[in-house]
Amino acid sequence: MGTYHFNGPVHSAQTNIGDNNQNLFVGNLDELVERVRAEQPDQAEEAELVRAEITLAAAENRPVDRGRMQEWLATIREGAGAGSGALALITSLTAHLGL
């Protein structure tokens, strides 16, 4: 199972994530989408929306839409099995975004 590796504080208002302003979310978001597709295909659309919102927010230098993000992450979390890779990624992402 992969994990998030952050090198600095991350919250919804910050778009420069990680060392040297490198966006380290990209690979982890891809992993989230892949794991959700494999573990809970009914929530794959929400995982795609999470990835799209974070990517777009970073590109537009704006915070993520907290309400929509919380809704999508809650939907994925509800469908995730205890100890699943998707649940671990969602828990970490939620904490790092300050949601």
VMD Tcl script that builds the backbone (N, CA, C; Angstrom):
set m [mol new atoms 297]
animate dup $m
set s [atomselect $m all]
$s set {name element resname resid chain x y z} {
  {N N MET 1 A 0.832 -1.165 0.000}
  {CA C MET 1 A 0.000 0.000 0.000}
  {C C MET 1 A 0.884 1.238 0.000}
  {N N GLY 2 A 0.549 2.194 -0.823}
  {CA C GLY 2 A 1.290 3.438 -0.871}
  {C C GLY 2 A 0.837 4.385 0.219}
  {N N THR 3 A 1.650 5.363 0.498}
  {CA C THR 3 A 1.290 6.364 1.496}
  {C C THR 3 A 1.580 7.734 0.931}
  {N N TYR 4 A 1.008 8.741 1.572}
  {CA C TYR 4 A 1.299 10.115 1.183}
  {C C TYR 4 A 2.608 10.535 1.818}
  {N N HIS 5 A 3.422 11.241 1.067}
  {CA C HIS 5 A 4.676 11.764 1.590}
  {C C HIS 5 A 4.657 13.267 1.392}
  {N N PHE 6 A 4.375 13.999 2.453}
  {CA C PHE 6 A 4.316 15.445 2.383}
  {C C PHE 6 A 5.499 16.025 3.125}
  {N N ASN 7 A 6.011 17.118 2.603}
  {CA C ASN 7 A 7.151 17.773 3.212}
  {C C ASN 7 A 6.792 19.201 3.556}
  {N N GLY 8 A 5.743 19.364 4.288}
  {CA C GLY 8 A 5.324 20.693 4.686}
  {C C GLY 8 A 3.847 20.678 4.989}
  {N N PRO 9 A 3.351 21.717 5.616}
  {CA C PRO 9 A 1.935 21.761 5.956}
  {C C PRO 9 A 1.093 21.892 4.694}
  {N N VAL 10 A -0.035 21.218 4.699}
  {CA C VAL 10 A -0.935 21.274 3.557}
  {C C VAL 10 A -2.325 21.569 4.077}
  {N N HIS 11 A -2.966 22.553 3.499}
  {CA C HIS 11 A -4.358 22.821 3.817}
  {C C HIS 11 A -5.024 23.323 2.562}
  {N N SER 12 A -6.296 23.495 2.611}
  {CA C SER 12 A -7.055 23.801 1.401}
  {C C SER 12 A -6.673 25.132 0.760}
  {N N ALA 13 A -6.056 26.029 1.491}
  {CA C ALA 13 A -5.685 27.315 0.911}
  {C C ALA 13 A -4.289 27.288 0.303}
  {N N GLN 14 A -3.563 26.230 0.503}
  {CA C GLN 14 A -2.198 26.136 -0.004}
  {C C GLN 14 A -2.168 25.289 -1.267}
  {N N THR 15 A -1.539 25.792 -2.319}
  {CA C THR 15 A -1.480 25.016 -3.548}
  {C C THR 15 A -0.072 24.569 -3.874}
  {N N ASN 16 A 0.929 25.149 -3.265}
  {CA C ASN 16 A 2.303 24.713 -3.473}
  {C C ASN 16 A 2.619 23.661 -2.428}
  {N N ILE 17 A 2.615 22.423 -2.856}
  {CA C ILE 17 A 2.685 21.311 -1.926}
  {C C ILE 17 A 4.004 20.586 -2.098}
  {N N GLY 18 A 4.737 20.389 -1.006}
  {CA C GLY 18 A 5.941 19.586 -1.050}
  {C C GLY 18 A 7.192 20.403 -1.267}
  {N N ASP 19 A 8.320 19.698 -1.469}
  {CA C ASP 19 A 9.612 20.336 -1.669}
  {C C ASP 19 A 9.644 21.142 -2.957}
  {N N ASN 20 A 10.266 22.299 -2.907}
  {CA C ASN 20 A 10.491 23.134 -4.083}
  {C C ASN 20 A 9.213 23.407 -4.863}
  {N N ASN 21 A 8.103 23.549 -4.150}
  {CA C ASN 21 A 6.804 23.829 -4.764}
  {C C ASN 21 A 6.373 22.787 -5.774}
  {N N GLN 22 A 6.838 21.567 -5.622}
  {CA C GLN 22 A 6.416 20.478 -6.499}
  {C C GLN 22 A 5.091 19.939 -6.009}
  {N N ASN 23 A 4.168 19.720 -6.904}
  {CA C ASN 23 A 2.869 19.191 -6.512}
  {C C ASN 23 A 2.980 17.685 -6.368}
  {N N LEU 24 A 3.114 17.228 -5.121}
  {CA C LEU 24 A 3.288 15.809 -4.849}
  {C C LEU 24 A 1.963 15.058 -4.795}
  {N N PHE 25 A 0.849 15.752 -4.930}
  {CA C PHE 25 A -0.441 15.091 -4.906}
  {C C PHE 25 A -0.681 14.226 -6.142}
  {N N VAL 26 A -0.122 14.572 -7.281}
  {CA C VAL 26 A -0.499 13.948 -8.544}
  {C C VAL 26 A -0.415 12.429 -8.500}
  {N N GLY 27 A 0.721 11.873 -8.129}
  {CA C GLY 27 A 0.860 10.427 -8.072}
  {C C GLY 27 A -0.054 9.804 -7.042}
  {N N ASN 28 A -0.218 10.454 -5.904}
  {CA C ASN 28 A -1.094 9.942 -4.863}
  {C C ASN 28 A -2.559 10.015 -5.271}
  {N N LEU 29 A -2.942 11.018 -6.021}
  {CA C LEU 29 A -4.313 11.104 -6.504}
  {C C LEU 29 A -4.581 10.022 -7.535}
  {N N ASP 30 A -3.597 9.759 -8.380}
  {CA C ASP 30 A -3.741 8.660 -9.342}
  {C C ASP 30 A -3.894 7.334 -8.607}
  {N N GLU 31 A -3.107 7.153 -7.546}
  {CA C GLU 31 A -3.201 5.928 -6.749}
  {C C GLU 31 A -4.571 5.826 -6.087}
  {N N LEU 32 A -5.083 6.936 -5.588}
  {CA C LEU 32 A -6.409 6.941 -4.978}
  {C C LEU 32 A -7.450 6.473 -5.988}
  {N N VAL 33 A -7.428 7.052 -7.172}
  {CA C VAL 33 A -8.404 6.687 -8.197}
  {C C VAL 33 A -8.286 5.204 -8.544}
  {N N GLU 34 A -7.064 4.717 -8.719}
  {CA C GLU 34 A -6.857 3.302 -9.044}
  {C C GLU 34 A -7.378 2.390 -7.929}
  {N N ARG 35 A -7.067 2.728 -6.687}
  {CA C ARG 35 A -7.510 1.889 -5.566}
  {C C ARG 35 A -9.031 1.901 -5.417}
  {N N VAL 36 A -9.626 3.065 -5.569}
  {CA C VAL 36 A -11.086 3.140 -5.455}
  {C C VAL 36 A -11.731 2.342 -6.585}
  {N N ARG 37 A -11.206 2.464 -7.793}
  {CA C ARG 37 A -11.742 1.666 -8.907}
  {C C ARG 37 A -11.682 0.178 -8.596}
  {N N ALA 38 A -10.571 -0.258 -8.002}
  {CA C ALA 38 A -10.383 -1.677 -7.715}
  {C C ALA 38 A -11.194 -2.144 -6.509}
  {N N GLU 39 A -11.242 -1.322 -5.464}
  {CA C GLU 39 A -11.850 -1.742 -4.199}
  {C C GLU 39 A -13.332 -1.407 -4.081}
  {N N GLN 40 A -13.751 -0.327 -4.723}
  {CA C GLN 40 A -15.148 0.103 -4.620}
  {C C GLN 40 A -15.552 0.857 -5.889}
  {N N PRO 41 A -15.741 0.127 -6.970}
  {CA C PRO 41 A -16.006 0.754 -8.271}
  {C C PRO 41 A -17.190 1.711 -8.299}
  {N N ASP 42 A -18.144 1.530 -7.395}
  {CA C ASP 42 A -19.300 2.432 -7.369}
  {C C ASP 42 A -18.925 3.857 -6.976}
  {N N GLN 43 A -17.766 4.040 -6.331}
  {CA C GLN 43 A -17.333 5.373 -5.917}
  {C C GLN 43 A -16.203 5.914 -6.800}
  {N N ALA 44 A -15.944 5.275 -7.923}
  {CA C ALA 44 A -14.854 5.720 -8.802}
  {C C ALA 44 A -15.082 7.143 -9.304}
  {N N GLU 45 A -16.323 7.498 -9.580}
  {CA C GLU 45 A -16.610 8.849 -10.062}
  {C C GLU 45 A -16.210 9.901 -9.023}
  {N N GLU 46 A -16.499 9.639 -7.754}
  {CA C GLU 46 A -16.118 10.585 -6.700}
  {C C GLU 46 A -14.601 10.724 -6.613}
  {N N ALA 47 A -13.884 9.620 -6.751}
  {CA C ALA 47 A -12.419 9.682 -6.725}
  {C C ALA 47 A -11.893 10.521 -7.880}
  {N N GLU 48 A -12.496 10.369 -9.046}
  {CA C GLU 48 A -12.112 11.181 -10.209}
  {C C GLU 48 A -12.382 12.664 -9.931}
  {N N LEU 49 A -13.511 12.959 -9.301}
  {CA C LEU 49 A -13.858 14.341 -8.985}
  {C C LEU 49 A -12.884 14.946 -7.977}
  {N N VAL 50 A -12.466 14.153 -6.995}
  {CA C VAL 50 A -11.467 14.612 -6.020}
  {C C VAL 50 A -10.186 14.987 -6.743}
  {N N ARG 51 A -9.711 14.085 -7.601}
  {CA C ARG 51 A -8.473 14.343 -8.343}
  {C C ARG 51 A -8.620 15.580 -9.225}
  {N N ALA 52 A -9.729 15.702 -9.916}
  {CA C ALA 52 A -9.936 16.838 -10.816}
  {C C ALA 52 A -9.983 18.162 -10.053}
  {N N GLU 53 A -10.675 18.187 -8.910}
  {CA C GLU 53 A -10.790 19.427 -8.129}
  {C C GLU 53 A -9.437 19.866 -7.575}
  {N N ILE 54 A -8.674 18.939 -7.033}
  {CA C ILE 54 A -7.362 19.300 -6.483}
  {C C ILE 54 A -6.436 19.777 -7.595}
  {N N THR 55 A -6.456 19.094 -8.718}
  {CA C THR 55 A -5.610 19.477 -9.854}
  {C C THR 55 A -5.998 20.857 -10.371}
  {N N LEU 56 A -7.296 21.097 -10.537}
  {CA C LEU 56 A -7.774 22.383 -11.038}
  {C C LEU 56 A -7.499 23.508 -10.047}
  {N N ALA 57 A -7.725 23.249 -8.768}
  {CA C ALA 57 A -7.459 24.272 -7.753}
  {C C ALA 57 A -5.984 24.670 -7.761}
  {N N ALA 58 A -5.105 23.686 -7.893}
  {CA C ALA 58 A -3.669 23.991 -7.943}
  {C C ALA 58 A -3.337 24.802 -9.186}
  {N N ALA 59 A -3.913 24.435 -10.317}
  {CA C ALA 59 A -3.642 25.150 -11.572}
  {C C ALA 59 A -4.163 26.585 -11.523}
  {N N GLU 60 A -5.275 26.778 -10.844}
  {CA C GLU 60 A -5.885 28.110 -10.744}
  {C C GLU 60 A -5.406 28.881 -9.516}
  {N N ASN 61 A -4.502 28.276 -8.741}
  {CA C ASN 61 A -3.955 28.905 -7.538}
  {C C ASN 61 A -5.057 29.364 -6.588}
  {N N ARG 62 A -5.973 28.433 -6.308}
  {CA C ARG 62 A -7.088 28.727 -5.407}
  {C C ARG 62 A -7.287 27.547 -4.463}
  {N N PRO 63 A -7.993 27.767 -3.364}
  {CA C PRO 63 A -8.291 26.653 -2.465}
  {C C PRO 63 A -9.265 25.681 -3.116}
  {N N VAL 64 A -9.241 24.450 -2.643}
  {CA C VAL 64 A -10.227 23.482 -3.121}
  {C C VAL 64 A -11.598 23.889 -2.611}
  {N N ASP 65 A -12.625 23.448 -3.291}
  {CA C ASP 65 A -13.996 23.669 -2.853}
  {C C ASP 65 A -14.241 22.723 -1.687}
  {N N ARG 66 A -14.194 23.254 -0.488}
  {CA C ARG 66 A -14.253 22.434 0.729}
  {C C ARG 66 A -15.543 21.625 0.828}
  {N N GLY 67 A -16.662 22.225 0.531}
  {CA C GLY 67 A -17.939 21.530 0.638}
  {C C GLY 67 A -18.025 20.337 -0.295}
  {N N ARG 68 A -17.688 20.560 -1.540}
  {CA C ARG 68 A -17.741 19.473 -2.518}
  {C C ARG 68 A -16.707 18.405 -2.180}
  {N N MET 69 A -15.509 18.829 -1.778}
  {CA C MET 69 A -14.454 17.874 -1.449}
  {C C MET 69 A -14.869 17.006 -0.269}
  {N N GLN 70 A -15.431 17.617 0.760}
  {CA C GLN 70 A -15.885 16.856 1.926}
  {C C GLN 70 A -16.957 15.842 1.535}
  {N N GLU 71 A -17.853 16.248 0.666}
  {CA C GLU 71 A -18.926 15.347 0.217}
  {C C GLU 71 A -18.351 14.143 -0.535}
  {N N TRP 72 A -17.455 14.399 -1.472}
  {CA C TRP 72 A -16.876 13.311 -2.261}
  {C C TRP 72 A -16.054 12.366 -1.389}
  {N N LEU 73 A -15.240 12.932 -0.498}
  {CA C LEU 73 A -14.409 12.098 0.369}
  {C C LEU 73 A -15.269 11.279 1.332}
  {N N ALA 74 A -16.351 11.855 1.830}
  {CA C ALA 74 A -17.249 11.119 2.729}
  {C C ALA 74 A -17.898 9.947 1.997}
  {N N THR 75 A -18.285 10.162 0.759}
  {CA C THR 75 A -18.896 9.092 -0.028}
  {C C THR 75 A -17.913 7.949 -0.222}
  {N N ILE 76 A -16.684 8.275 -0.546}
  {CA C ILE 76 A -15.666 7.235 -0.729}
  {C C ILE 76 A -15.393 6.535 0.596}
  {N N ARG 77 A -15.254 7.309 1.666}
  {CA C ARG 77 A -14.961 6.745 2.984}
  {C C ARG 77 A -16.055 5.775 3.424}
  {N N GLU 78 A -17.306 6.132 3.188}
  {CA C GLU 78 A -18.419 5.273 3.594}
  {C C GLU 78 A -18.386 3.922 2.887}
  {N N GLY 79 A -17.912 3.902 1.654}
  {CA C GLY 79 A -17.868 2.655 0.896}
  {C C GLY 79 A -16.594 1.856 1.082}
  {N N ALA 80 A -15.623 2.417 1.766}
  {CA C ALA 80 A -14.325 1.758 1.917}
  {C C ALA 80 A -14.358 0.764 3.070}
  {N N GLY 81 A -13.742 -0.375 2.846}
  {CA C GLY 81 A -13.638 -1.376 3.898}
  {C C GLY 81 A -12.575 -0.989 4.913}
  {N N ALA 82 A -12.755 -1.439 6.136}
  {CA C ALA 82 A -11.768 -1.184 7.190}
  {C C ALA 82 A -10.423 -1.740 6.763}
  {N N GLY 83 A -9.389 -0.949 6.907}
  {CA C GLY 83 A -8.040 -1.385 6.571}
  {C C GLY 83 A -7.725 -1.371 5.083}
  {N N SER 84 A -8.639 -0.868 4.265}
  {CA C SER 84 A -8.395 -0.839 2.823}
  {C C SER 84 A -7.416 0.267 2.455}
  {N N GLY 85 A -6.783 0.109 1.313}
  {CA C GLY 85 A -5.865 1.128 0.821}
  {C C GLY 85 A -6.580 2.431 0.537}
  {N N ALA 86 A -7.791 2.356 0.003}
  {CA C ALA 86 A -8.555 3.567 -0.291}
  {C C ALA 86 A -8.863 4.328 0.989}
  {N N LEU 87 A -9.247 3.621 2.041}
  {CA C LEU 87 A -9.558 4.280 3.313}
  {C C LEU 87 A -8.325 4.976 3.883}
  {N N ALA 88 A -7.184 4.329 3.797}
  {CA C ALA 88 A -5.942 4.936 4.291}
  {C C ALA 88 A -5.616 6.207 3.514}
  {N N LEU 89 A -5.776 6.174 2.207}
  {CA C LEU 89 A -5.491 7.351 1.388}
  {C C LEU 89 A -6.481 8.477 1.676}
  {N N ILE 90 A -7.751 8.139 1.821}
  {CA C ILE 90 A -8.777 9.151 2.114}
  {C C ILE 90 A -8.525 9.787 3.475}
  {N N THR 91 A -8.210 8.984 4.459}
  {CA C THR 91 A -7.946 9.504 5.803}
  {C C THR 91 A -6.771 10.471 5.788}
  {N N SER 92 A -5.710 10.093 5.108}
  {CA C SER 92 A -4.527 10.945 5.025}
  {C C SER 92 A -4.827 12.227 4.250}
  {N N LEU 93 A -5.491 12.101 3.130}
  {CA C LEU 93 A -5.818 13.259 2.302}
  {C C LEU 93 A -6.714 14.229 3.065}
  {N N THR 94 A -7.708 13.710 3.752}
  {CA C THR 94 A -8.618 14.544 4.526}
  {C C THR 94 A -7.855 15.343 5.583}
  {N N ALA 95 A -6.961 14.662 6.276}
  {CA C ALA 95 A -6.172 15.335 7.307}
  {C C ALA 95 A -5.257 16.397 6.725}
  {N N HIS 96 A -4.608 16.085 5.635}
  {CA C HIS 96 A -3.672 17.043 5.050}
  {C C HIS 96 A -4.346 18.237 4.407}
  {N N LEU 97 A -5.569 18.057 3.977}
  {CA C LEU 97 A -6.322 19.193 3.413}
  {C C LEU 97 A -7.020 19.989 4.501}
  {N N GLY 98 A -6.960 19.499 5.735}
  {CA C GLY 98 A -7.610 20.192 6.840}
  {C C GLY 98 A -9.119 20.111 6.802}
  {N N LEU 99 A -9.609 19.011 6.258}
  {CA C LEU 99 A -11.064 18.829 6.172}
  {C C LEU 99 A -11.495 17.993 7.326}
}
mol reanalyze $m
mol bondsrecalc $m
mol representation Tube
mol addrep $m
